[in-house]
C-alpha cells in the first residue's frame, strides 16, 4: 500500500487489522562448530536452537579415535543452540577428532542431515618456559603529532611453537601498578598489543589487543625495568630499557617505538633494540621493521671493585653475568686472609659480596673472580680477573694532582682532565668536585666527579671526560680502564682554570692554564693536551707544563705523560737532565730540566742561556723564589720564539739572598736534532 502525505498531515493517518502470514520453518539445523573445552569436554554449536530431548541423547553423538559416545550431553541453559558433551576417555593433545551427529531436531521438528560431521582438536595446556613469550616492542614516549596513537603500549611476541594462554599473566615495571592480562590465547608467531583498557580501541585496527585496567606508566629518558611474569609467578622476559635503547639520537625525543631486532636473542642487550624504521613510527601487531639476526660475542669484563662497607664490596661487570656460576661463593676470593665470601647477590651489572671478615684500614686487597664466569650469551670473562679494593682515606691538598688537560679538543671531540694520585693512600673520588672558573678566587661551574664512588690508588691515573667512546676514537692508545665517564665543565680554548675540590669546595689542586703554555712551534693546537712535567713542582708553575708529544698523538689519557721527567735529586748542587735534549715535540727528551739543590731557603734565582758564541739565547728565569731543592725547565724556544739551533749551550745561573750571599752556577748542555 502506498500513502502520499505532507509533513503537515503526517499525524492524521490511522491503520488497523494487519494480517501477518504464518511462514513454516523447513530448514534443518546444521553444525556450526565443535570446540574442545578441556581434555574430556567439548561444546557443539548448531545453527539454531535444538530440542532438549534430541540434544541430550548421548547416542546421537560419536567421536572417532576410540572415544565413541559421550558419557553425558547437556543443552546449554541460556543458549539452546549449544550442547556440552563430556567423555569418559580424554582427548589426545594435538590430534584432530571427527564428531558424527545424527537425529538432532530443531524446535520445528526439522532433523539434521544424516551423519553430519565436523572436527575439533584438543591442545593440552603448555607450561610456559622462559622467553616463550618475549617483549618485542615498547612505546614509552608517545607524541600527539606522531602517526601512532598517543598512548603507551607493550607488544608481546609468541616465539614458541605452542599456543599460550596468557590469562593472569602480568607486566610490571617494578612499581605498584601492574598490568594483568585477561583470557587471551596467543598462537605461535602471534603478536599481542597490551595497553590501558581506555586505549584499547585506539589499537584495534593494528592487531590483537589486550586492554588492562591498570597499565604502568613507562618512564621516558630514564626508562624502566619491564618484566613479563606468567600465571605461576615465573619471570618470562625482562627488558631494562632507557632512551639509549633507541640507538638513534634523532629519534630520542619520542614518537617512535623501540623494536627488538632479534626475538630469538633472549639476553637483555641494548644493541638488540632500535628505534622503529616504519613510517608510522612503530609496528604494533606486526613484524618489526628492524627485525634481523643479532649476536653478541663481546667478552664479559670485571670493571671495578668498590667497598660499600668493611664487610660488603660491589663488583661491577661490563654486562650482566649469568647466575649459573656468578652466584657461587666459590667463584670469588679475597686475599690477605679473607678468602671466599659468605654470600653473593647479583643485581644487574653489580655483584655484591658479603665477606667473612672486614677489610682493614691501610691494606690493599685483591678480589679474584673465576674465569668460568660468563654473560647471558655465554661469553666468558676476559681481561683482569683480579682487582684492588681498600678502605679509602680522606683526601688532602697535594694528594691528587691535575696531570693533563685537553681544553681545545678537535672538532667533534670533548675536553678531558687527567688526575694523578701523588700519595701512598687510597682515595675515593665519591663526591669530589671538578670545577672551572675565569677567576682564581671563585668557582663558576662544578660537577660531582662520582656519585657512586671510585677508588683511586697510589701512583695511578684517572681521566675525567663526558664521552669515553669519543675520547678513545681520537686517542686509541688511551687506557680505557683508567677513564671515568662523568660530567665535567667546558674549558675555554684560550685560558681558564681547572679546580679539583672536595665536597665542601676546599681546593685540592688548581691549574690556571693559557694556550700560550703550548709548545710555540705547534701550528694547530686543536686536540693537543697540556702535560705536567714533574709532580714535585708546583701545579701553577708555567714551566712545569708542555704540549703532549707528536709520537703519542698529542695526548696520553690514562697513562704516563709523554713529557714526564724523572724526579731524581742530583748529588751535585746543579745539574741538567738530560744533558742532551731534542726539542722537537716527539716525546723523547723534548725538555731539559735544571736541578738546583741549595738546601737553604730564602734564595732568588736568575738564569740565562747562551750559545757557544756567547750570545744570549734565552732569558730563562727572572727573580724566582727558590725552594731548598728546586728545578726549572727549558723547552728549547729562544727569545725570538723560534726553536734553538743545534749546538752546545751554556746556562748561567745566579742565586742570591737578602744578606748579599750569591751562588753562581754554570752548566753546558747540547741541543740536538734527529738526522
C-alpha positions as CSV (number, residue, x, y, z in Angstrom):
1,X,0.0,0.0,0.0
2,X,1.3,3.5,-1.0
3,X,0.3,6.5,1.1
4,X,1.3,10.0,0.0
5,X,1.3,12.7,2.7
6,X,2.9,16.0,3.6
7,X,4.6,16.9,6.9
8,X,1.6,19.0,8.0
9,X,-0.8,16.0,7.9
10,X,1.6,13.2,8.8
11,X,-0.2,12.5,12.1
12,X,-3.8,12.3,10.5
13,X,-3.5,8.6,9.3
14,X,-4.6,5.5,11.1
15,X,-4.2,1.8,10.2
16,X,-5.8,-1.3,11.6
17,X,-6.4,-5.1,11.1
18,X,-2.9,-6.1,9.9
19,X,-2.6,-9.8,8.9
20,X,0.9,-11.5,9.0
21,X,1.0,-14.8,7.2
22,X,2.4,-17.9,9.0
23,X,5.7,-18.9,7.4
24,X,6.7,-22.5,8.1
25,X,10.3,-23.4,9.3
26,X,11.5,-26.1,6.9
27,X,15.3,-25.6,7.3
28,X,17.1,-28.3,9.2
29,X,19.8,-27.4,11.7
30,X,23.5,-27.7,10.8
31,X,26.7,-27.9,12.8
32,X,28.4,-24.5,13.2
33,X,31.4,-25.7,15.2
34,X,32.8,-28.1,17.7
35,X,35.4,-27.0,20.3
36,X,37.4,-28.8,23.0
37,X,36.9,-27.1,26.3
38,X,39.1,-29.4,28.3
39,X,40.7,-32.9,27.9
40,X,37.3,-34.6,28.4
41,X,34.8,-31.8,27.4
42,X,33.7,-30.5,24.0
43,X,31.0,-28.0,23.0
44,X,29.0,-28.3,19.8
45,X,27.1,-25.3,18.4
46,X,24.3,-25.7,15.9
47,X,22.9,-23.1,13.5
48,X,19.7,-22.7,15.6
49,X,18.1,-23.8,18.9
50,X,17.5,-27.6,19.1
51,X,15.2,-29.7,21.2
52,X,16.4,-30.8,24.6
53,X,15.3,-34.4,24.1
54,X,17.4,-34.9,20.9
55,X,20.2,-32.7,22.1
56,X,20.7,-34.6,25.4
57,X,20.6,-38.1,23.8
58,X,24.3,-39.2,24.1
59,X,24.0,-41.8,21.4
60,X,23.3,-39.0,18.9
61,X,27.0,-38.2,19.0
62,X,30.0,-40.3,18.2
63,X,33.7,-39.4,18.1
64,X,36.4,-41.4,16.3
65,X,39.9,-42.2,17.7
66,X,38.2,-44.7,20.1
67,X,36.3,-42.1,22.0
68,X,32.8,-43.2,21.0
69,X,29.7,-41.7,22.5
70,X,29.9,-39.1,25.2
71,X,29.1,-40.0,28.8
72,X,26.7,-37.0,29.1
73,X,25.2,-34.5,26.8
74,X,23.7,-31.3,28.3
75,X,21.9,-28.5,26.5
76,X,23.1,-25.0,27.5
77,X,20.6,-23.3,29.8
78,X,20.8,-19.9,28.2
79,X,21.7,-20.7,24.5
80,X,19.7,-23.6,23.2
81,X,22.0,-23.9,20.1
82,X,24.9,-25.1,22.3
83,X,25.3,-28.7,23.7
84,X,28.0,-29.6,26.3
85,X,29.5,-33.1,25.8
86,X,31.5,-35.0,28.4
87,X,33.6,-38.0,27.5
88,X,34.9,-40.8,29.7
89,X,38.3,-41.0,28.0
90,X,40.5,-38.0,27.5
91,X,41.3,-36.5,24.1
92,X,44.9,-36.8,22.8
93,X,46.6,-33.4,22.6
94,X,47.2,-32.1,19.1
95,X,45.1,-34.9,17.4
96,X,42.2,-33.9,15.2
97,X,39.0,-35.6,16.2
98,X,35.9,-36.1,13.9
99,X,32.5,-36.0,15.6
100,X,29.5,-37.5,13.8
101,X,26.0,-36.3,14.7
102,X,22.5,-37.8,13.9
103,X,18.9,-37.3,14.9
104,X,19.1,-33.7,16.2
105,X,16.0,-31.7,15.5
106,X,15.2,-28.1,15.8
107,X,12.1,-26.6,17.5
108,X,10.1,-27.0,14.3
109,X,11.0,-30.7,14.0
110,X,13.5,-30.4,11.2
111,X,16.2,-33.1,11.6
112,X,19.9,-32.6,11.0
113,X,21.3,-34.3,7.9
114,X,22.3,-37.9,8.5
115,X,25.9,-38.4,9.6
116,X,26.7,-34.7,9.8
117,X,30.4,-34.2,10.8
118,X,32.9,-31.7,11.9
119,X,36.3,-31.8,13.6
120,X,37.9,-30.4,16.7
121,X,41.4,-30.6,18.3
122,X,42.3,-30.5,21.9
123,X,45.6,-28.7,22.8
124,X,46.8,-29.6,26.2
125,X,47.8,-26.5,28.3
126,X,51.5,-25.7,27.9
127,X,53.6,-24.5,30.9
128,X,55.4,-21.5,29.6
129,X,59.2,-21.7,29.6
130,X,61.4,-18.6,29.9
131,X,61.3,-16.5,26.7
132,X,58.4,-18.4,25.1
133,X,56.7,-15.1,25.1
134,X,59.0,-12.1,24.8
135,X,58.6,-8.3,25.0
136,X,59.0,-7.3,21.4
137,X,58.2,-3.6,21.1
138,X,57.8,-0.7,23.6
139,X,56.2,2.7,23.1
140,X,57.2,4.6,26.1
141,X,57.3,8.2,24.8
142,X,54.2,8.8,22.6
143,X,53.8,12.2,20.9
144,X,50.4,13.6,19.9
145,X,51.7,14.7,16.5
146,X,53.1,11.2,15.6
147,X,51.1,8.8,13.3
148,X,50.8,6.2,16.1
149,X,48.0,6.6,18.7
150,X,49.0,8.9,21.5
151,X,49.2,6.1,24.1
152,X,51.8,3.8,25.6
153,X,51.8,0.1,24.8
154,X,54.0,-3.0,25.1
155,X,53.9,-5.6,22.3
156,X,54.4,-9.3,23.1
157,X,55.5,-12.0,20.6
158,X,55.0,-15.7,20.9
159,X,58.3,-17.2,19.7
160,X,57.4,-20.7,20.8
161,X,55.7,-23.5,18.8
162,X,52.8,-23.7,21.2
163,X,49.6,-21.8,21.8
164,X,49.9,-19.9,25.0
165,X,47.0,-18.7,27.2
166,X,48.0,-15.5,29.0
167,X,45.2,-15.4,31.5
168,X,46.7,-14.0,34.7
169,X,50.0,-13.0,33.2
170,X,51.4,-9.7,34.3
171,X,53.5,-6.8,33.0
172,X,55.2,-4.7,35.7
173,X,57.8,-2.0,35.8
174,X,58.6,-2.6,39.5
175,X,56.0,0.0,40.6
176,X,52.7,-0.7,42.4
177,X,50.9,-0.6,39.1
178,X,50.7,-4.0,37.3
179,X,49.0,-4.8,34.0
180,X,47.1,-8.1,34.4
181,X,46.3,-9.8,31.1
182,X,42.9,-11.5,30.7
183,X,41.9,-14.7,28.9
184,X,43.9,-14.3,25.7
185,X,45.5,-17.1,23.8
186,X,48.5,-16.4,21.6
187,X,49.1,-18.8,18.7
188,X,52.7,-19.4,17.6
189,X,54.0,-16.3,15.8
190,X,51.2,-14.1,17.2
191,X,51.7,-10.6,18.3
192,X,49.7,-9.0,21.2
193,X,49.4,-5.3,22.0
194,X,49.0,-4.7,25.7
195,X,47.8,-1.2,26.8
196,X,45.3,0.5,29.1
197,X,41.7,-0.6,28.7
198,X,40.8,3.0,27.8
199,X,43.3,3.0,24.9
200,X,42.4,-0.5,23.5
201,X,40.1,0.9,20.8
202,X,42.9,3.1,19.5
203,X,44.9,0.0,18.7
204,X,42.1,-2.3,17.5
205,X,42.9,-1.7,13.8
206,X,46.6,-2.7,14.4
207,X,46.0,-6.3,15.6
208,X,45.2,-8.3,18.7
209,X,44.8,-6.1,21.7
210,X,44.6,-6.8,25.4
211,X,43.4,-3.8,27.4
212,X,44.2,-3.9,31.1
213,X,42.5,-1.7,33.8
214,X,45.9,-1.0,35.2
215,X,48.9,-0.4,33.0
216,X,52.2,1.0,34.4
217,X,53.2,4.5,33.3
218,X,56.5,4.0,31.4
219,X,59.3,6.4,32.1
220,X,60.8,8.3,29.3
221,X,64.6,9.2,29.4
222,X,65.4,7.0,32.5
223,X,63.4,4.1,31.3
224,X,62.1,1.1,33.3
225,X,62.8,-2.4,34.5
226,X,60.0,-4.0,32.4
227,X,59.1,-7.6,33.4
228,X,56.7,-10.2,32.0
229,X,55.6,-12.7,34.6
230,X,53.4,-15.8,33.9
231,X,50.4,-17.0,35.9
232,X,52.8,-19.2,38.0
233,X,54.8,-16.1,39.1
234,X,57.7,-17.1,36.9
235,X,59.7,-14.4,35.1
236,X,59.3,-15.0,31.4
237,X,61.1,-12.0,29.9
238,X,62.8,-8.8,31.2
239,X,64.0,-5.6,29.5
240,X,65.8,-3.0,31.5
241,X,65.4,-0.2,28.9
242,X,66.0,3.6,28.7
243,X,66.2,6.0,25.8
244,X,69.7,4.7,24.9
245,X,67.7,1.7,23.5
246,X,66.7,3.9,20.6
247,X,70.3,3.7,19.5
248,X,69.4,6.8,17.4
249,X,69.8,10.3,18.9
250,X,67.5,11.9,16.3
251,X,64.5,9.8,17.5
252,X,65.1,10.1,21.2
253,X,62.6,12.9,21.6
254,X,59.7,10.5,21.2
255,X,57.1,9.5,18.7
256,X,58.9,6.3,17.8
257,X,58.8,2.8,19.4
258,X,61.9,0.8,20.3
259,X,61.8,-2.6,18.5
260,X,63.5,-5.8,19.3
261,X,65.8,-6.8,16.4
262,X,66.1,-10.5,17.1
263,X,63.4,-12.1,19.3
264,X,65.4,-15.3,19.4
265,X,68.3,-13.4,21.1
266,X,66.8,-13.6,24.6
267,X,69.5,-11.8,26.6
268,X,68.7,-8.2,27.5
269,X,71.1,-6.2,25.4
270,X,70.7,-2.5,24.4
271,X,72.1,-3.2,20.9
272,X,69.4,-5.8,20.2
273,X,66.9,-2.9,20.1
274,X,66.5,0.0,17.8
275,X,64.2,2.9,17.1
276,X,61.5,1.8,14.6
277,X,62.2,2.5,10.9
278,X,58.5,2.2,10.0
279,X,57.0,5.4,8.5
280,X,54.3,5.2,11.2
281,X,57.0,5.3,13.9
282,X,56.2,1.7,15.1
283,X,54.9,-1.7,14.1
284,X,52.3,-2.7,16.7
285,X,50.7,-6.1,15.9
286,X,53.1,-7.0,13.1
287,X,56.7,-7.9,12.3
288,X,59.2,-5.3,13.5
289,X,60.7,-3.0,10.9
290,X,64.2,-3.7,12.2
291,X,63.9,-7.5,12.5
292,X,67.1,-9.3,11.9
293,X,69.7,-11.6,13.5
294,X,71.7,-10.3,16.4
295,X,74.7,-12.0,18.1
296,X,76.8,-10.9,21.0
297,X,80.4,-12.1,21.1
298,X,81.8,-9.3,23.3
299,X,83.6,-10.8,26.3
300,X,82.4,-10.1,29.8
301,X,84.8,-8.0,31.9
302,X,85.3,-7.1,35.5
303,X,85.4,-3.3,35.5
304,X,85.9,-2.2,39.1
305,X,85.5,-3.2,42.8
306,X,84.2,-0.8,45.4
307,X,83.6,-1.3,49.2
308,X,80.2,-0.3,50.4
309,X,81.1,-1.2,53.9
310,X,84.1,-3.0,55.6
311,X,82.2,-6.3,55.1
312,X,80.5,-5.8,51.7
313,X,82.0,-5.0,48.4
314,X,80.5,-4.4,45.0
315,X,81.9,-5.9,41.8
316,X,80.8,-4.1,38.6
317,X,80.9,-6.1,35.4
318,X,80.6,-4.8,31.8
319,X,77.5,-6.9,31.3
320,X,75.0,-8.8,33.4
321,X,76.8,-12.0,34.5
322,X,75.0,-15.3,34.2
323,X,73.9,-16.5,37.6
324,X,74.9,-20.2,37.0
325,X,78.5,-19.5,38.0
326,X,78.4,-15.9,39.1
327,X,76.1,-16.7,42.1
328,X,78.5,-19.3,43.6
329,X,80.6,-18.1,46.6
330,X,83.4,-20.4,45.2
331,X,83.7,-18.1,42.2
332,X,85.3,-15.3,44.3
333,X,88.2,-14.9,46.7
334,X,89.8,-12.1,48.6
335,X,93.5,-12.2,49.7
336,X,95.1,-11.2,53.0
337,X,93.3,-13.9,54.9
338,X,89.6,-13.2,53.9
339,X,89.0,-16.0,51.4
340,X,85.7,-16.8,49.9
341,X,82.7,-14.6,50.6
342,X,79.8,-15.7,52.8
343,X,77.2,-14.8,50.2
344,X,76.7,-13.5,46.7
345,X,73.9,-11.3,45.4
346,X,73.5,-10.4,41.7
347,X,71.7,-7.2,40.7
348,X,72.0,-6.4,37.0
349,X,75.7,-5.5,36.4
350,X,76.7,-5.5,40.1
351,X,77.6,-8.5,42.2
352,X,77.7,-7.8,46.0
353,X,79.9,-10.0,48.1
354,X,79.4,-10.3,51.9
355,X,82.8,-11.0,53.5
356,X,83.6,-13.4,56.3
357,X,85.8,-10.7,58.0
358,X,86.0,-7.0,57.5
359,X,88.5,-5.1,55.4
360,X,91.2,-3.3,57.5
361,X,92.3,0.3,57.1
362,X,95.6,0.8,55.3
363,X,95.6,-2.6,53.5
364,X,95.1,-3.0,49.8
365,X,93.3,-6.3,49.0
366,X,92.8,-8.1,45.7
367,X,89.5,-9.6,44.7
368,X,89.8,-12.5,42.3
369,X,87.0,-13.9,40.2
370,X,86.7,-17.3,38.5
371,X,87.4,-17.5,34.8
372,X,84.3,-19.6,34.4
373,X,82.0,-16.7,34.9
374,X,80.2,-15.7,31.7
375,X,77.5,-13.4,30.5
376,X,74.0,-14.4,29.3
377,X,75.0,-15.3,25.7
378,X,77.9,-17.5,27.1
379,X,80.9,-15.2,26.6
380,X,83.4,-16.0,29.3
381,X,85.1,-13.3,31.3
382,X,88.4,-11.9,29.9
383,X,90.8,-9.3,31.0
384,X,91.9,-8.8,34.6
385,X,90.5,-11.5,36.9
386,X,91.8,-9.7,40.0
387,X,91.2,-6.0,41.0
388,X,92.2,-4.0,44.0
389,X,90.0,-2.8,46.8
390,X,90.7,-0.9,50.0
391,X,89.0,1.3,52.7
392,X,89.7,4.8,51.3
393,X,91.2,7.6,53.3
394,X,90.5,11.3,53.5
395,X,91.8,13.4,50.6
396,X,94.0,16.4,51.4
397,X,95.6,19.1,49.2
398,X,98.5,17.7,47.2
399,X,97.3,14.1,47.3
400,X,95.5,14.4,44.0
401,X,97.2,16.5,41.2
402,X,96.0,17.8,37.9
403,X,98.3,16.0,35.5
404,X,97.0,16.6,32.0
405,X,94.3,18.7,30.4
406,X,92.7,19.0,27.0
407,X,90.8,22.2,26.8
408,X,90.9,22.7,23.0
409,X,89.6,19.3,21.5
410,X,89.4,18.5,17.8
411,X,86.0,19.1,16.2
412,X,83.6,16.6,17.5
413,X,85.8,15.8,20.5
414,X,85.5,16.5,24.2
415,X,87.6,18.1,26.9
416,X,89.3,15.9,29.4
417,X,91.2,16.3,32.7
418,X,93.6,13.7,33.9
419,X,94.3,13.3,37.7
420,X,97.3,11.6,39.4
421,X,97.3,10.1,42.9
422,X,100.5,11.7,44.3
423,X,100.4,9.8,47.6
424,X,100.7,6.5,49.3
425,X,97.0,6.5,50.2
426,X,93.8,5.2,48.6
427,X,91.3,7.9,47.9
428,X,87.6,7.8,46.9
429,X,86.5,10.2,44.2
430,X,83.0,9.9,45.5
431,X,81.5,13.4,46.0
432,X,84.8,15.2,45.0
433,X,84.1,18.1,42.6
434,X,85.7,19.2,39.3
435,X,85.2,22.9,38.7
436,X,86.1,25.7,36.3
437,X,86.4,29.5,36.6
438,X,87.8,32.5,34.8
439,X,88.8,33.9,38.3
440,X,91.2,32.1,40.6
441,X,89.3,33.3,43.6
442,X,85.9,31.9,42.6
443,X,84.2,28.8,41.2
444,X,81.9,29.2,38.3
445,X,80.8,25.7,37.3
446,X,81.2,22.4,39.3
447,X,80.1,18.8,39.0
448,X,80.4,15.9,41.4
449,X,83.0,13.5,39.9
450,X,81.5,10.2,41.0
451,X,78.2,10.0,43.0
452,X,78.6,6.2,43.2
453,X,82.2,6.1,44.3
454,X,85.5,5.4,42.5
455,X,88.7,4.1,44.2
456,X,91.9,6.0,43.3
457,X,95.1,4.1,44.1
458,X,98.6,5.4,44.7
459,X,100.5,6.2,41.6
460,X,97.6,5.7,39.3
461,X,95.9,8.0,36.7
462,X,92.2,8.7,36.1
463,X,90.8,10.6,33.2
464,X,87.6,12.6,33.6
465,X,85.6,13.1,30.4
466,X,81.9,13.2,29.3
467,X,82.3,10.6,26.5
468,X,84.7,7.6,26.6
469,X,83.9,6.4,23.1
470,X,84.6,9.8,21.6
471,X,87.9,10.1,23.6
472,X,89.0,6.6,22.5
473,X,88.2,7.4,18.9
474,X,90.6,10.4,18.9
475,X,93.2,8.7,21.1
476,X,93.3,4.9,20.5
477,X,96.2,4.5,22.9
478,X,94.2,5.8,25.9
479,X,93.9,3.3,28.8
480,X,90.2,2.6,28.9
481,X,90.1,1.2,32.4
482,X,91.6,4.5,33.7
483,X,88.8,6.6,32.1
484,X,85.8,7.6,34.1
485,X,82.9,8.9,32.2
486,X,81.3,11.8,34.1
487,X,80.1,15.3,33.5
488,X,82.9,17.9,33.5
489,X,82.8,21.7,32.9
490,X,83.6,23.1,29.5
491,X,87.0,24.7,29.4
492,X,87.8,27.7,27.3
493,X,90.3,27.4,24.4
494,X,92.4,30.4,25.3
495,X,92.6,30.4,29.0
496,X,90.8,29.1,32.1
497,X,91.2,27.5,35.5
498,X,90.6,23.8,36.4
499,X,90.0,23.1,40.1
500,X,89.7,19.8,41.9
501,X,87.9,20.3,45.3
502,X,86.3,18.3,48.0
503,X,82.5,18.3,48.6
504,X,82.9,21.5,50.7
505,X,84.8,23.2,47.9
506,X,88.1,23.0,49.7
507,X,90.7,23.1,46.9
508,X,92.8,20.0,46.4
509,X,94.6,21.3,43.3
510,X,94.2,24.2,40.9
511,X,95.6,24.9,37.5
512,X,95.2,28.2,35.6
513,X,96.2,27.5,32.1
514,X,96.6,29.6,28.9
515,X,97.1,28.5,25.3
516,X,100.5,30.2,25.4
517,X,101.8,27.3,27.5
518,X,101.8,25.1,24.4
519,X,105.0,24.5,22.5
520,X,105.4,27.6,20.4
521,X,106.1,25.8,17.2
522,X,102.8,23.9,17.1
523,X,100.7,25.4,14.3
524,X,97.4,23.7,15.3
525,X,96.7,23.3,19.0
526,X,93.3,21.6,18.4
527,X,93.4,18.2,20.1
528,X,96.8,18.8,21.8
529,X,96.8,18.4,25.6
530,X,99.0,20.1,28.1
531,X,101.0,17.7,30.2
532,X,102.6,18.1,33.6
533,X,106.3,17.6,33.5
534,X,107.1,16.8,37.2
535,X,104.9,16.0,40.3
536,X,107.3,17.7,42.7
537,X,107.0,21.1,41.1
538,X,104.0,23.4,41.7
539,X,101.0,22.9,39.5
540,X,100.9,26.6,38.8
541,X,104.5,26.7,37.6
542,X,104.1,27.5,33.9
543,X,107.4,25.9,33.1
544,X,106.1,22.6,34.5
545,X,103.7,22.1,31.6
546,X,104.4,21.2,28.0
547,X,102.4,20.1,24.9
548,X,102.0,16.4,24.6
549,X,104.3,14.8,22.1
550,X,103.6,14.1,18.4
551,X,104.5,10.4,18.6
552,X,101.7,9.7,21.1
553,X,99.1,11.5,19.1
554,X,99.3,14.7,21.2
555,X,97.7,13.3,24.4
556,X,98.3,10.5,26.9
557,X,95.0,9.9,28.6
558,X,95.2,7.3,31.3
559,X,99.0,6.7,31.3
560,X,102.3,8.3,31.9
561,X,102.8,11.7,30.2
562,X,105.0,11.9,27.2
563,X,106.8,14.9,28.7
564,X,107.1,13.5,32.2
565,X,110.6,14.0,33.8
566,X,112.1,11.6,36.3
567,X,112.1,13.1,39.8
568,X,115.7,12.4,40.6
569,X,117.6,14.6,43.1
570,X,121.1,15.1,41.8
571,X,124.0,14.6,44.1
572,X,125.6,17.8,42.7
573,X,124.2,21.2,43.6
574,X,123.4,22.0,40.0
575,X,122.7,19.5,37.2
576,X,120.9,19.2,33.9
577,X,118.7,16.3,32.9
578,X,119.2,15.2,30.2
579,X,122.4,16.9,29.1
580,X,121.5,16.3,25.5
581,X,117.9,17.1,24.6
582,X,116.0,17.5,21.3
583,X,113.1,20.0,21.5
584,X,111.1,18.6,18.5
585,X,108.0,17.5,20.5
586,X,108.4,13.8,19.5
587,X,108.0,12.8,23.2
588,X,111.7,11.9,23.7
589,X,113.8,14.4,25.7
590,X,111.8,17.4,24.5
591,X,112.5,19.4,27.6
592,X,115.7,19.9,29.7
593,X,115.3,20.1,33.5
594,X,117.8,22.0,35.6
595,X,118.0,20.9,39.3
596,X,119.3,23.2,41.9
597,X,120.0,21.8,45.4
598,X,120.9,24.6,47.8
599,X,119.5,23.0,51.0
600,X,118.7,26.6,52.1
601,X,115.7,28.8,52.0
602,X,115.4,32.5,51.0
603,X,117.3,32.5,47.7
604,X,116.1,34.1,44.5
605,X,117.3,32.9,41.1
606,X,118.1,34.5,37.7
607,X,119.1,32.2,34.9
608,X,120.2,32.9,31.2
609,X,121.1,30.6,28.4
610,X,123.9,31.4,25.9
611,X,125.1,29.7,22.7
612,X,128.7,28.6,22.2
613,X,129.5,32.1,20.7
614,X,128.5,33.7,24.0
615,X,125.3,35.2,22.6
616,X,122.2,35.4,24.8
617,X,119.6,32.9,23.6
618,X,117.0,32.9,26.4
619,X,116.4,34.9,29.5
620,X,115.0,31.8,31.2
621,X,114.4,32.7,34.9
622,X,113.8,36.1,36.4
623,X,113.7,36.5,40.2
624,X,112.3,33.1,41.0
625,X,112.0,32.4,44.7
626,X,113.7,29.1,45.2
627,X,112.8,26.1,47.4
628,X,115.8,24.4,49.1
629,X,115.7,21.8,46.4
630,X,114.2,23.3,43.2
631,X,114.1,22.8,39.4
632,X,113.1,24.6,36.3
633,X,112.9,23.7,32.6
634,X,113.6,24.9,29.1
635,X,111.6,23.8,26.0
636,X,114.3,24.9,23.5
637,X,112.4,28.1,22.4
638,X,114.6,31.2,22.2
639,X,113.8,34.8,22.7
640,X,112.7,35.1,19.1
641,X,110.1,32.4,19.7
642,X,112.0,30.1,17.5
643,X,113.5,26.7,18.1
644,X,117.1,27.0,19.2
645,X,119.7,25.8,16.6
646,X,121.5,22.5,17.1
647,X,124.7,23.0,19.1
648,X,126.3,23.5,22.5
649,X,124.8,25.8,25.0
650,X,125.6,27.1,28.5
651,X,123.2,28.0,31.3
652,X,124.5,30.6,33.7
653,X,122.5,30.9,36.9
654,X,122.9,33.2,40.0
655,X,121.2,32.5,43.3
656,X,121.2,35.3,45.9
657,X,119.6,36.1,49.2
658,X,118.8,39.3,51.1
659,X,122.0,39.1,53.1
660,X,124.1,39.5,49.9
661,X,125.2,35.9,49.6
662,X,125.4,34.9,45.9
663,X,125.9,31.5,44.5
664,X,126.8,31.1,40.8
665,X,126.3,28.1,38.6
666,X,127.4,27.2,35.1
667,X,126.5,24.1,33.1
668,X,127.0,23.1,29.4
669,X,124.4,21.0,27.6
670,X,123.5,20.2,24.0
671,X,120.5,20.9,21.8
672,X,120.3,18.0,19.3
673,X,118.4,17.3,16.2
674,X,117.4,14.0,14.6
675,X,119.4,13.1,11.5
